[in-house]
Amino acid sequence: MGKCTALFVVSGVLLAGLGYMLYTPLPAHLANQWQLQKMFGRFKVAFLASEVSYQLGLNGNERMYGIRKTINYLFKNSATEEDQAALEIYDTELNGVPVRVYKPKSAKGALPGLVYYHGGGWTVMNIATYDAQCAHIARKTNIIVISVEYRLAPENPFPAGFDDCVQVALYALQKGSRPQP
């Protein structure tokens, strides 16, 4: 077998293995299967890349740091220009917790609000990974959205992140629709 043939066979096996690894079986009735496949594939790539970088010593002793960094990079999702033009978006602190506020520019008077807690199981992701979703919600529903940048574990063990979320919820309940920059 020649070198070209061997390279072709090895490349094919690696690509087939990668495709098999990235595939996630989903129920046939789901409407957005391709979007879900992409999302699950991103998570799998993030975990694989962070594990390789950890094994190579690129993340020091912190496996979680590599996972968090890779997931935040792969899932960063900025607000669209249309959403940015229609909203006043700013970062501030409410009750000592960092948040990002999305307020419709066309708003007059008090508005309903939503306190948004990003996914990530208290360990990964941040407000930047949900920027587009929060902006879209605020613009389409004409409400104020407050996205909470809660503290993440393992650096801040549970219930630190939960306590941050409670503090922002209490602020929203006490102050109503007036988060100040």
Number of C-alpha atoms within 10 A of each C-alpha: 5 7 8 9 10 11 11 12 12 12 12 12 12 12 12 12 12 12 12 10 12 17 14 14 8 11 7 7 7 9 9 8 15 11 10 14 16 14 14 15 17 17 18 17 19 22 19 14 16 23 18 15 16 19 13 10 12 14 17 12 11 11 18 19 17 22 25 20 14 22 23 18 14 15 17 16 15 17 17 13 9 11 22 18 13 19 22 15 22 13 15 15 16 21 14 10 18 18 23 22 27 30 25 24 14 11 12 7 7 11 15 11 20 19 18 20 18 20 13 12 10 21 21 21 24 24 24 20 20 21 20 18 15 26 28 21 16 23 22 11 12 20 19 28 27 30 26 25 23 25 23 21 16 12 11 13 13 14 13 16 21 15 14 20 21 15 17 26 19 14 16 19 12 10 11 13 20 15 18 11 11
